[in-house]
Amino acid sequence: MIVYSVTVNIDSSIHEDWLAWMKSKHIPDVMATGYFTEYRLLKVISRQEDEEGVSYNIQYTCSSMADLHHYQVEKAPALQKEHSDRYDGKSAAFRTLLEFA
């Protein structure tokens, strides 16, 4: 099993709008691609001294690297563009791949 982990830092001024949009639109759209079996939305509670905004980690689980690859090639670009178009300059994200040990 593969976990596609996305950590996003959101400007505090749009935090509530972002969280509502993620729950009602973005995460359901990602799950509707059919490549993931489950997800978790987690609020990051550890912070760096100079860190601003609010951070979340979304963990999407898929069955194989092949499924993840298909998602990244076929679906991710449009979904990521939709996010960046909506929250450009107000968010920063990084992605990590994890594997169940």
Protein Blocks (a to p, Z undefined) as FASTA:
>chain_A
ZZddddddddfklmmmmmmmmmmmmmmmmmmnopafbdcddddfbdcfklgcjddddddd
dfbfklmmmmmmmmmmmmmmmmmmmmgoiaccdddddddZZ
